[in-house]
Amino acid sequence: MLVVTRKKDEKLIIGNEIEIQVLRIGRDNVRLGIKAPAHISIYRYEIYEAIKNENVSAVTSQIPDKETLEKITKGMKAE
């Protein structure tokens, strides 16, 4: 892990496309501004972890067997 010290209004550049600027320094937090291309997803870590866990749950959830699917679709009408 790279650890850097920055003061208010100073910036970091990641690659050629991502710019991070220290906007405000408070007692218990730091406010950062991030400029990045639209195709790059930016999440707070706790949100990223929640998304990752949901994706794992979706992949590992049980897929219904043929009988269960037939029971579910039995009441549906074909269009």
PyMOL Python script that loads the backbone (N, CA, C, O; Angstrom):
from pymol import cmd

cmd.read_pdbstr("""\
ATOM      1  N   MET A   1       0.842  -1.177   0.000  1.00  0.00           N
ATOM      2  CA  MET A   1       0.000   0.000   0.000  1.00  0.00           C
ATOM      3  C   MET A   1       0.884   1.236   0.000  1.00  0.00           C
ATOM      4  O   MET A   1       1.815   1.350   0.798  1.00  0.00           O
ATOM      5  N   LEU A   2       0.588   2.138  -0.885  1.00  0.00           N
ATOM      6  CA  LEU A   2       1.283   3.418  -0.924  1.00  0.00           C
ATOM      7  C   LEU A   2       0.606   4.359   0.064  1.00  0.00           C
ATOM      8  O   LEU A   2      -0.613   4.521   0.022  1.00  0.00           O
ATOM      9  N   VAL A   3       1.369   4.975   0.942  1.00  0.00           N
ATOM     10  CA  VAL A   3       0.841   5.941   1.903  1.00  0.00           C
ATOM     11  C   VAL A   3       1.441   7.295   1.571  1.00  0.00           C
ATOM     12  O   VAL A   3       2.661   7.434   1.480  1.00  0.00           O
ATOM     13  N   VAL A   4       0.585   8.296   1.390  1.00  0.00           N
ATOM     14  CA  VAL A   4       1.044   9.640   1.042  1.00  0.00           C
ATOM     15  C   VAL A   4       0.438  10.652   2.007  1.00  0.00           C
ATOM     16  O   VAL A   4      -0.616  10.415   2.596  1.00  0.00           O
ATOM     17  N   THR A   5       1.109  11.764   2.155  1.00  0.00           N
ATOM     18  CA  THR A   5       0.603  12.872   2.953  1.00  0.00           C
ATOM     19  C   THR A   5       0.221  13.994   2.006  1.00  0.00           C
ATOM     20  O   THR A   5       1.017  14.380   1.151  1.00  0.00           O
ATOM     21  N   ARG A   6      -0.977  14.517   2.145  1.00  0.00           N
ATOM     22  CA  ARG A   6      -1.463  15.602   1.309  1.00  0.00           C
ATOM     23  C   ARG A   6      -2.093  16.656   2.205  1.00  0.00           C
ATOM     24  O   ARG A   6      -2.665  16.337   3.247  1.00  0.00           O
ATOM     25  N   LYS A   7      -1.984  17.902   1.798  1.00  0.00           N
ATOM     26  CA  LYS A   7      -2.639  19.011   2.487  1.00  0.00           C
ATOM     27  C   LYS A   7      -3.892  19.391   1.711  1.00  0.00           C
ATOM     28  O   LYS A   7      -4.101  18.931   0.589  1.00  0.00           O
ATOM     29  N   LYS A   8      -4.716  20.227   2.312  1.00  0.00           N
ATOM     30  CA  LYS A   8      -5.943  20.686   1.664  1.00  0.00           C
ATOM     31  C   LYS A   8      -5.613  21.248   0.276  1.00  0.00           C
ATOM     32  O   LYS A   8      -4.633  21.971   0.101  1.00  0.00           O
ATOM     33  N   ASP A   9      -6.437  20.907  -0.685  1.00  0.00           N
ATOM     34  CA  ASP A   9      -6.339  21.324  -2.091  1.00  0.00           C
ATOM     35  C   ASP A   9      -5.229  20.633  -2.877  1.00  0.00           C
ATOM     36  O   ASP A   9      -5.092  20.883  -4.075  1.00  0.00           O
ATOM     37  N   GLU A  10      -4.444  19.784  -2.253  1.00  0.00           N
ATOM     38  CA  GLU A  10      -3.433  19.035  -3.007  1.00  0.00           C
ATOM     39  C   GLU A  10      -4.092  17.821  -3.656  1.00  0.00           C
ATOM     40  O   GLU A  10      -5.140  17.351  -3.214  1.00  0.00           O
ATOM     41  N   LYS A  11      -3.448  17.323  -4.721  1.00  0.00           N
ATOM     42  CA  LYS A  11      -4.038  16.263  -5.531  1.00  0.00           C
ATOM     43  C   LYS A  11      -3.111  15.068  -5.674  1.00  0.00           C
ATOM     44  O   LYS A  11      -1.904  15.149  -5.445  1.00  0.00           O
ATOM     45  N   LEU A  12      -3.721  13.959  -6.062  1.00  0.00           N
ATOM     46  CA  LEU A  12      -3.015  12.754  -6.488  1.00  0.00           C
ATOM     47  C   LEU A  12      -3.546  12.388  -7.865  1.00  0.00           C
ATOM     48  O   LEU A  12      -4.711  12.644  -8.171  1.00  0.00           O
ATOM     49  N   ILE A  13      -2.713  11.799  -8.685  1.00  0.00           N
ATOM     50  CA  ILE A  13      -3.129  11.297  -9.991  1.00  0.00           C
ATOM     51  C   ILE A  13      -2.875   9.796 -10.005  1.00  0.00           C
ATOM     52  O   ILE A  13      -1.781   9.341  -9.670  1.00  0.00           O
ATOM     53  N   ILE A  14      -3.887   9.032 -10.392  1.00  0.00           N
ATOM     54  CA  ILE A  14      -3.756   7.577 -10.519  1.00  0.00           C
ATOM     55  C   ILE A  14      -3.879   7.258 -12.000  1.00  0.00           C
ATOM     56  O   ILE A  14      -4.891   7.561 -12.631  1.00  0.00           O
ATOM     57  N   GLY A  15      -2.835   6.643 -12.546  1.00  0.00           N
ATOM     58  CA  GLY A  15      -2.820   6.412 -13.989  1.00  0.00           C
ATOM     59  C   GLY A  15      -2.838   7.760 -14.690  1.00  0.00           C
ATOM     60  O   GLY A  15      -2.253   8.727 -14.203  1.00  0.00           O
ATOM     61  N   ASN A  16      -3.498   7.821 -15.815  1.00  0.00           N
ATOM     62  CA  ASN A  16      -3.615   9.087 -16.545  1.00  0.00           C
ATOM     63  C   ASN A  16      -5.003   9.692 -16.440  1.00  0.00           C
ATOM     64  O   ASN A  16      -5.243  10.791 -16.939  1.00  0.00           O
ATOM     65  N   GLU A  17      -5.935   8.970 -15.783  1.00  0.00           N
ATOM     66  CA  GLU A  17      -7.332   9.372 -15.850  1.00  0.00           C
ATOM     67  C   GLU A  17      -7.975   9.741 -14.520  1.00  0.00           C
ATOM     68  O   GLU A  17      -9.001  10.422 -14.515  1.00  0.00           O
ATOM     69  N   ILE A  18      -7.417   9.323 -13.406  1.00  0.00           N
ATOM     70  CA  ILE A  18      -8.091   9.507 -12.119  1.00  0.00           C
ATOM     71  C   ILE A  18      -7.355  10.552 -11.291  1.00  0.00           C
ATOM     72  O   ILE A  18      -6.149  10.457 -11.061  1.00  0.00           O
ATOM     73  N   GLU A  19      -8.111  11.549 -10.852  1.00  0.00           N
ATOM     74  CA  GLU A  19      -7.551  12.639 -10.052  1.00  0.00           C
ATOM     75  C   GLU A  19      -8.281  12.675  -8.708  1.00  0.00           C
ATOM     76  O   GLU A  19      -9.512  12.690  -8.667  1.00  0.00           O
ATOM     77  N   ILE A  20      -7.528  12.689  -7.623  1.00  0.00           N
ATOM     78  CA  ILE A  20      -8.101  12.761  -6.283  1.00  0.00           C
ATOM     79  C   ILE A  20      -7.571  14.015  -5.610  1.00  0.00           C
ATOM     80  O   ILE A  20      -6.364  14.248  -5.569  1.00  0.00           O
ATOM     81  N   GLN A  21      -8.490  14.822  -5.081  1.00  0.00           N
ATOM     82  CA  GLN A  21      -8.107  16.078  -4.436  1.00  0.00           C
ATOM     83  C   GLN A  21      -8.641  16.099  -3.005  1.00  0.00           C
ATOM     84  O   GLN A  21      -9.778  15.702  -2.752  1.00  0.00           O
ATOM     85  N   VAL A  22      -7.815  16.563  -2.082  1.00  0.00           N
ATOM     86  CA  VAL A  22      -8.246  16.754  -0.699  1.00  0.00           C
ATOM     87  C   VAL A  22      -9.035  18.059  -0.657  1.00  0.00           C
ATOM     88  O   VAL A  22      -8.477  19.133  -0.878  1.00  0.00           O
ATOM     89  N   LEU A  23     -10.326  17.966  -0.375  1.00  0.00           N
ATOM     90  CA  LEU A  23     -11.186  19.148  -0.366  1.00  0.00           C
ATOM     91  C   LEU A  23     -11.297  19.769   1.021  1.00  0.00           C
ATOM     92  O   LEU A  23     -11.303  20.991   1.171  1.00  0.00           O
ATOM     93  N   ARG A  24     -11.383  18.907   2.033  1.00  0.00           N
ATOM     94  CA  ARG A  24     -11.543  19.419   3.384  1.00  0.00           C
ATOM     95  C   ARG A  24     -10.979  18.409   4.371  1.00  0.00           C
ATOM     96  O   ARG A  24     -11.100  17.200   4.176  1.00  0.00           O
ATOM     97  N   ILE A  25     -10.367  18.914   5.422  1.00  0.00           N
ATOM     98  CA  ILE A  25      -9.841  18.061   6.482  1.00  0.00           C
ATOM     99  C   ILE A  25     -10.563  18.452   7.766  1.00  0.00           C
ATOM    100  O   ILE A  25     -10.482  19.598   8.207  1.00  0.00           O
ATOM    101  N   GLY A  26     -11.267  17.498   8.359  1.00  0.00           N
ATOM    102  CA  GLY A  26     -11.991  17.739   9.603  1.00  0.00           C
ATOM    103  C   GLY A  26     -11.320  17.005  10.749  1.00  0.00           C
ATOM    104  O   GLY A  26     -10.229  16.454  10.601  1.00  0.00           O
ATOM    105  N   ARG A  27     -11.986  17.005  11.889  1.00  0.00           N
ATOM    106  CA  ARG A  27     -11.434  16.296  13.056  1.00  0.00           C
ATOM    107  C   ARG A  27     -11.309  14.799  12.804  1.00  0.00           C
ATOM    108  O   ARG A  27     -10.251  14.202  13.003  1.00  0.00           O
ATOM    109  N   ASP A  28     -12.417  14.210  12.361  1.00  0.00           N
ATOM    110  CA  ASP A  28     -12.458  12.756  12.220  1.00  0.00           C
ATOM    111  C   ASP A  28     -12.592  12.274  10.785  1.00  0.00           C
ATOM    112  O   ASP A  28     -12.728  11.073  10.550  1.00  0.00           O
ATOM    113  N   ASN A  29     -12.557  13.182   9.828  1.00  0.00           N
ATOM    114  CA  ASN A  29     -12.724  12.733   8.453  1.00  0.00           C
ATOM    115  C   ASN A  29     -12.008  13.652   7.477  1.00  0.00           C
ATOM    116  O   ASN A  29     -11.591  14.762   7.809  1.00  0.00           O
ATOM    117  N   VAL A  30     -11.887  13.151   6.284  1.00  0.00           N
ATOM    118  CA  VAL A  30     -11.277  13.900   5.187  1.00  0.00           C
ATOM    119  C   VAL A  30     -12.259  13.848   4.025  1.00  0.00           C
ATOM    120  O   VAL A  30     -12.765  12.774   3.702  1.00  0.00           O
ATOM    121  N   ARG A  31     -12.534  14.961   3.404  1.00  0.00           N
ATOM    122  CA  ARG A  31     -13.413  14.979   2.238  1.00  0.00           C
ATOM    123  C   ARG A  31     -12.534  15.000   0.996  1.00  0.00           C
ATOM    124  O   ARG A  31     -11.671  15.863   0.835  1.00  0.00           O
ATOM    125  N   LEU A  32     -12.777  14.021   0.118  1.00  0.00           N
ATOM    126  CA  LEU A  32     -12.013  13.883  -1.114  1.00  0.00           C
ATOM    127  C   LEU A  32     -12.909  14.152  -2.307  1.00  0.00           C
ATOM    128  O   LEU A  32     -14.094  13.819  -2.295  1.00  0.00           O
ATOM    129  N   GLY A  33     -12.344  14.750  -3.327  1.00  0.00           N
ATOM    130  CA  GLY A  33     -13.017  14.888  -4.611  1.00  0.00           C
ATOM    131  C   GLY A  33     -12.325  13.970  -5.596  1.00  0.00           C
ATOM    132  O   GLY A  33     -11.097  13.919  -5.649  1.00  0.00           O
ATOM    133  N   ILE A  34     -13.113  13.241  -6.379  1.00  0.00           N
ATOM    134  CA  ILE A  34     -12.547  12.272  -7.317  1.00  0.00           C
ATOM    135  C   ILE A  34     -13.065  12.573  -8.713  1.00  0.00           C
ATOM    136  O   ILE A  34     -14.275  12.623  -8.934  1.00  0.00           O
ATOM    137  N   LYS A  35     -12.147  12.775  -9.660  1.00  0.00           N
ATOM    138  CA  LYS A  35     -12.497  12.923 -11.075  1.00  0.00           C
ATOM    139  C   LYS A  35     -12.015  11.671 -11.783  1.00  0.00           C
ATOM    140  O   LYS A  35     -10.839  11.314 -11.719  1.00  0.00           O
ATOM    141  N   ALA A  36     -12.949  11.007 -12.463  1.00  0.00           N
ATOM    142  CA  ALA A  36     -12.603   9.794 -13.195  1.00  0.00           C
ATOM    143  C   ALA A  36     -13.559   9.651 -14.369  1.00  0.00           C
ATOM    144  O   ALA A  36     -14.662  10.196 -14.339  1.00  0.00           O
ATOM    145  N   PRO A  37     -13.149   8.927 -15.400  1.00  0.00           N
ATOM    146  CA  PRO A  37     -14.043   8.685 -16.531  1.00  0.00           C
ATOM    147  C   PRO A  37     -15.309   7.952 -16.066  1.00  0.00           C
ATOM    148  O   PRO A  37     -15.291   7.238 -15.064  1.00  0.00           O
ATOM    149  N   ALA A  38     -16.392   8.138 -16.802  1.00  0.00           N
ATOM    150  CA  ALA A  38     -17.680   7.550 -16.428  1.00  0.00           C
ATOM    151  C   ALA A  38     -17.652   6.022 -16.388  1.00  0.00           C
ATOM    152  O   ALA A  38     -18.437   5.414 -15.661  1.00  0.00           O
ATOM    153  N   HIS A  39     -16.769   5.400 -17.149  1.00  0.00           N
ATOM    154  CA  HIS A  39     -16.740   3.934 -17.178  1.00  0.00           C
ATOM    155  C   HIS A  39     -16.052   3.332 -15.952  1.00  0.00           C
ATOM    156  O   HIS A  39     -16.051   2.111 -15.793  1.00  0.00           O
ATOM    157  N   ILE A  40     -15.480   4.145 -15.102  1.00  0.00           N
ATOM    158  CA  ILE A  40     -14.825   3.656 -13.889  1.00  0.00           C
ATOM    159  C   ILE A  40     -15.790   3.815 -12.718  1.00  0.00           C
ATOM    160  O   ILE A  40     -16.236   4.922 -12.414  1.00  0.00           O
ATOM    161  N   SER A  41     -16.108   2.698 -12.063  1.00  0.00           N
ATOM    162  CA  SER A  41     -17.006   2.727 -10.910  1.00  0.00           C
ATOM    163  C   SER A  41     -16.236   3.158  -9.676  1.00  0.00           C
ATOM    164  O   SER A  41     -15.112   2.712  -9.444  1.00  0.00           O
ATOM    165  N   ILE A  42     -16.855   4.034  -8.880  1.00  0.00           N
ATOM    166  CA  ILE A  42     -16.238   4.499  -7.642  1.00  0.00           C
ATOM    167  C   ILE A  42     -17.242   4.263  -6.521  1.00  0.00           C
ATOM    168  O   ILE A  42     -18.355   4.788  -6.561  1.00  0.00           O
ATOM    169  N   TYR A  43     -16.851   3.474  -5.517  1.00  0.00           N
ATOM    170  CA  TYR A  43     -17.717   3.159  -4.388  1.00  0.00           C
ATOM    171  C   TYR A  43     -16.970   3.389  -3.085  1.00  0.00           C
ATOM    172  O   TYR A  43     -15.749   3.253  -3.023  1.00  0.00           O
ATOM    173  N   ARG A  44     -17.725   3.741  -2.035  1.00  0.00           N
ATOM    174  CA  ARG A  44     -17.146   3.669  -0.693  1.00  0.00           C
ATOM    175  C   ARG A  44     -16.917   2.191  -0.420  1.00  0.00           C
ATOM    176  O   ARG A  44     -17.661   1.346  -0.918  1.00  0.00           O
ATOM    177  N   TYR A  45     -15.902   1.871   0.363  1.00  0.00           N
ATOM    178  CA  TYR A  45     -15.523   0.473   0.577  1.00  0.00           C
ATOM    179  C   TYR A  45     -16.683  -0.355   1.123  1.00  0.00           C
ATOM    180  O   TYR A  45     -16.908  -1.475   0.666  1.00  0.00           O
ATOM    181  N   GLU A  46     -17.427   0.186   2.101  1.00  0.00           N
ATOM    182  CA  GLU A  46     -18.510  -0.595   2.706  1.00  0.00           C
ATOM    183  C   GLU A  46     -19.627  -0.884   1.700  1.00  0.00           C
ATOM    184  O   GLU A  46     -20.277  -1.926   1.786  1.00  0.00           O
ATOM    185  N   ILE A  47     -19.854   0.016   0.758  1.00  0.00           N
ATOM    186  CA  ILE A  47     -20.842  -0.228  -0.296  1.00  0.00           C
ATOM    187  C   ILE A  47     -20.322  -1.293  -1.256  1.00  0.00           C
ATOM    188  O   ILE A  47     -21.069  -2.180  -1.667  1.00  0.00           O
ATOM    189  N   TYR A  48     -19.062  -1.206  -1.607  1.00  0.00           N
ATOM    190  CA  TYR A  48     -18.436  -2.203  -2.482  1.00  0.00           C
ATOM    191  C   TYR A  48     -18.542  -3.600  -1.873  1.00  0.00           C
ATOM    192  O   TYR A  48     -18.875  -4.559  -2.569  1.00  0.00           O
ATOM    193  N   GLU A  49     -18.259  -3.714  -0.573  1.00  0.00           N
ATOM    194  CA  GLU A  49     -18.345  -5.010   0.109  1.00  0.00           C
ATOM    195  C   GLU A  49     -19.776  -5.546   0.089  1.00  0.00           C
ATOM    196  O   GLU A  49     -19.983  -6.741  -0.124  1.00  0.00           O
ATOM    197  N   ALA A  50     -20.761  -4.681   0.308  1.00  0.00           N
ATOM    198  CA  ALA A  50     -22.158  -5.110   0.286  1.00  0.00           C
ATOM    199  C   ALA A  50     -22.548  -5.617  -1.105  1.00  0.00           C
ATOM    200  O   ALA A  50     -23.220  -6.641  -1.226  1.00  0.00           O
ATOM    201  N   ILE A  51     -22.133  -4.911  -2.139  1.00  0.00           N
ATOM    202  CA  ILE A  51     -22.415  -5.338  -3.515  1.00  0.00           C
ATOM    203  C   ILE A  51     -21.756  -6.684  -3.791  1.00  0.00           C
ATOM    204  O   ILE A  51     -22.377  -7.583  -4.357  1.00  0.00           O
ATOM    205  N   LYS A  52     -20.510  -6.815  -3.391  1.00  0.00           N
ATOM    206  CA  LYS A  52     -19.778  -8.067  -3.611  1.00  0.00           C
ATOM    207  C   LYS A  52     -20.468  -9.229  -2.900  1.00  0.00           C
ATOM    208  O   LYS A  52     -20.620 -10.307  -3.477  1.00  0.00           O
ATOM    209  N   ASN A  53     -20.885  -9.017  -1.655  1.00  0.00           N
ATOM    210  CA  ASN A  53     -21.558 -10.073  -0.896  1.00  0.00           C
ATOM    211  C   ASN A  53     -22.894 -10.455  -1.527  1.00  0.00           C
ATOM    212  O   ASN A  53     -23.240 -11.635  -1.566  1.00  0.00           O
ATOM    213  N   GLU A  54     -23.644  -9.479  -2.017  1.00  0.00           N
ATOM    214  CA  GLU A  54     -24.908  -9.768  -2.700  1.00  0.00           C
ATOM    215  C   GLU A  54     -24.669 -10.574  -3.972  1.00  0.00           C
ATOM    216  O   GLU A  54     -25.431 -11.492  -4.279  1.00  0.00           O
ATOM    217  N   ASN A  55     -23.622 -10.237  -4.706  1.00  0.00           N
ATOM    218  CA  ASN A  55     -23.302 -10.984  -5.928  1.00  0.00           C
ATOM    219  C   ASN A  55     -22.938 -12.425  -5.610  1.00  0.00           C
ATOM    220  O   ASN A  55     -23.351 -13.343  -6.319  1.00  0.00           O
ATOM    221  N   VAL A  56     -22.168 -12.626  -4.550  1.00  0.00           N
ATOM    222  CA  VAL A  56     -21.800 -13.986  -4.140  1.00  0.00           C
ATOM    223  C   VAL A  56     -23.052 -14.751  -3.731  1.00  0.00           C
ATOM    224  O   VAL A  56     -23.211 -15.917  -4.093  1.00  0.00           O
ATOM    225  N   SER A  57     -23.942 -14.106  -2.981  1.00  0.00           N
ATOM    226  CA  SER A  57     -25.184 -14.754  -2.556  1.00  0.00           C
ATOM    227  C   SER A  57     -26.040 -15.146  -3.754  1.00  0.00           C
ATOM    228  O   SER A  57     -26.626 -16.228  -3.780  1.00  0.00           O
ATOM    229  N   ALA A  58     -26.109 -14.268  -4.737  1.00  0.00           N
ATOM    230  CA  ALA A  58     -26.917 -14.553  -5.924  1.00  0.00           C
ATOM    231  C   ALA A  58     -26.365 -15.741  -6.698  1.00  0.00           C
ATOM    232  O   ALA A  58     -27.128 -16.564  -7.203  1.00  0.00           O
ATOM    233  N   VAL A  59     -25.065 -15.833  -6.792  1.00  0.00           N
ATOM    234  CA  VAL A  59     -24.438 -16.921  -7.539  1.00  0.00           C
ATOM    235  C   VAL A  59     -24.576 -18.243  -6.801  1.00  0.00           C
ATOM    236  O   VAL A  59     -24.744 -19.291  -7.425  1.00  0.00           O
ATOM    237  N   THR A  60     -24.506 -18.201  -5.479  1.00  0.00           N
ATOM    238  CA  THR A  60     -24.532 -19.439  -4.700  1.00  0.00           C
ATOM    239  C   THR A  60     -25.934 -19.838  -4.257  1.00  0.00           C
ATOM    240  O   THR A  60     -26.104 -20.888  -3.636  1.00  0.00           O
ATOM    241  N   SER A  61     -26.946 -19.020  -4.564  1.00  0.00           N
ATOM    242  CA  SER A  61     -28.309 -19.389  -4.175  1.00  0.00           C
ATOM    243  C   SER A  61     -28.751 -20.593  -4.990  1.00  0.00           C
ATOM    244  O   SER A  61     -28.266 -20.833  -6.095  1.00  0.00           O
ATOM    245  N   GLN A  62     -29.676 -21.335  -4.421  1.00  0.00           N
ATOM    246  CA  GLN A  62     -30.112 -22.565  -5.071  1.00  0.00           C
ATOM    247  C   GLN A  62     -30.974 -22.258  -6.287  1.00  0.00           C
ATOM    248  O   GLN A  62     -31.900 -21.449  -6.219  1.00  0.00           O
ATOM    249  N   ILE A  63     -30.666 -22.901  -7.379  1.00  0.00           N
ATOM    250  CA  ILE A  63     -31.443 -22.760  -8.606  1.00  0.00           C
ATOM    251  C   ILE A  63     -32.584 -23.773  -8.534  1.00  0.00           C
ATOM    252  O   ILE A  63     -32.346 -24.949  -8.259  1.00  0.00           O
ATOM    253  N   PRO A  64     -33.824 -23.330  -8.778  1.00  0.00           N
ATOM    254  CA  PRO A  64     -34.952 -24.257  -8.686  1.00  0.00           C
ATOM    255  C   PRO A  64     -34.845 -25.384  -9.712  1.00  0.00           C
ATOM    256  O   PRO A  64     -34.362 -25.190 -10.828  1.00  0.00           O
ATOM    257  N   ASP A  65     -35.313 -26.578  -9.301  1.00  0.00           N
ATOM    258  CA  ASP A  65     -35.305 -27.707 -10.228  1.00  0.00           C
ATOM    259  C   ASP A  65     -36.502 -27.613 -11.179  1.00  0.00           C
ATOM    260  O   ASP A  65     -37.321 -26.701 -11.072  1.00  0.00           O
ATOM    261  N   LYS A  66     -36.590 -28.555 -12.096  1.00  0.00           N
ATOM    262  CA  LYS A  66     -37.620 -28.520 -13.138  1.00  0.00           C
ATOM    263  C   LYS A  66     -39.026 -28.558 -12.535  1.00  0.00           C
ATOM    264  O   LYS A  66     -39.908 -27.823 -12.980  1.00  0.00           O
ATOM    265  N   GLU A  67     -39.241 -29.410 -11.524  1.00  0.00           N
ATOM    266  CA  GLU A  67     -40.572 -29.523 -10.910  1.00  0.00           C
ATOM    267  C   GLU A  67     -41.002 -28.209 -10.264  1.00  0.00           C
ATOM    268  O   GLU A  67     -42.149 -27.786 -10.407  1.00  0.00           O
ATOM    269  N   THR A  68     -40.092 -27.577  -9.564  1.00  0.00           N
ATOM    270  CA  THR A  68     -40.407 -26.310  -8.909  1.00  0.00           C
ATOM    271  C   THR A  68     -40.744 -25.247  -9.944  1.00  0.00           C
ATOM    272  O   THR A  68     -41.696 -24.487  -9.767  1.00  0.00           O
ATOM    273  N   LEU A  69     -39.976 -25.190 -11.015  1.00  0.00           N
ATOM    274  CA  LEU A  69     -40.249 -24.220 -12.080  1.00  0.00           C
ATOM    275  C   LEU A  69     -41.613 -24.468 -12.720  1.00  0.00           C
ATOM    276  O   LEU A  69     -42.335 -23.524 -13.039  1.00  0.00           O
ATOM    277  N   GLU A  70     -41.963 -25.749 -12.908  1.00  0.00           N
ATOM    278  CA  GLU A  70     -43.268 -26.072 -13.493  1.00  0.00           C
ATOM    279  C   GLU A  70     -44.400 -25.632 -12.574  1.00  0.00           C
ATOM    280  O   GLU A  70     -45.420 -25.128 -13.045  1.00  0.00           O
ATOM    281  N   LYS A  71     -44.230 -25.819 -11.262  1.00  0.00           N
ATOM    282  CA  LYS A  71     -45.248 -25.385 -10.299  1.00  0.00           C
ATOM    283  C   LYS A  71     -45.407 -23.868 -10.325  1.00  0.00           C
ATOM    284  O   LYS A  71     -46.522 -23.350 -10.262  1.00  0.00           O
ATOM    285  N   ILE A  72     -44.289 -23.168 -10.418  1.00  0.00           N
ATOM    286  CA  ILE A  72     -44.321 -21.705 -10.430  1.00  0.00           C
ATOM    287  C   ILE A  72     -45.022 -21.195 -11.680  1.00  0.00           C
ATOM    288  O   ILE A  72     -45.831 -20.270 -11.610  1.00  0.00           O
ATOM    289  N   THR A  73     -44.715 -21.794 -12.817  1.00  0.00           N
ATOM    290  CA  THR A  73     -45.242 -21.299 -14.094  1.00  0.00           C
ATOM    291  C   THR A  73     -46.615 -21.873 -14.444  1.00  0.00           C
ATOM    292  O   THR A  73     -47.228 -21.443 -15.421  1.00  0.00           O
ATOM    293  N   LYS A  74     -47.107 -22.837 -13.664  1.00  0.00           N
ATOM    294  CA  LYS A  74     -48.383 -23.488 -13.968  1.00  0.00           C
ATOM    295  C   LYS A  74     -49.533 -22.485 -14.054  1.00  0.00           C
ATOM    296  O   LYS A  74     -50.382 -22.586 -14.940  1.00  0.00           O
ATOM    297  N   GLY A  75     -49.561 -21.533 -13.149  1.00  0.00           N
ATOM    298  CA  GLY A  75     -50.649 -20.561 -13.121  1.00  0.00           C
ATOM    299  C   GLY A  75     -50.491 -19.418 -14.108  1.00  0.00           C
ATOM    300  O   GLY A  75     -51.413 -18.620 -14.276  1.00  0.00           O
ATOM    301  N   MET A  76     -49.360 -19.324 -14.751  1.00  0.00           N
ATOM    302  CA  MET A  76     -49.128 -18.227 -15.699  1.00  0.00           C
ATOM    303  C   MET A  76     -49.762 -18.553 -17.042  1.00  0.00           C
ATOM    304  O   MET A  76     -49.728 -19.696 -17.498  1.00  0.00           O
ATOM    305  N   LYS A  77     -50.332 -17.551 -17.660  1.00  0.00           N
ATOM    306  CA  LYS A  77     -50.944 -17.741 -18.978  1.00  0.00           C
ATOM    307  C   LYS A  77     -49.956 -17.322 -20.057  1.00  0.00           C
ATOM    308  O   LYS A  77     -49.228 -16.342 -19.902  1.00  0.00           O
ATOM    309  N   ALA A  78     -49.940 -18.067 -21.139  1.00  0.00           N
ATOM    310  CA  ALA A  78     -49.086 -17.702 -22.276  1.00  0.00           C
ATOM    311  C   ALA A  78     -49.697 -16.510 -22.990  1.00  0.00           C
ATOM    312  O   ALA A  78     -50.916 -16.416 -23.134  1.00  0.00           O
ATOM    313  N   GLU A  79     -48.850 -15.612 -23.431  1.00  0.00           N
ATOM    314  CA  GLU A  79     -49.324 -14.414 -24.147  1.00  0.00           C
ATOM    315  C   GLU A  79     -49.388 -14.658 -25.623  1.00  0.00           C
ATOM    316  O   GLU A  79     -49.765 -13.763 -26.381  1.00  0.00           O
TER     317      GLU A  79
END
""", "prot")
cmd.dss("prot")
cmd.show_as("cartoon", "prot")
cmd.util.cbc("prot")
cmd.orient("prot")
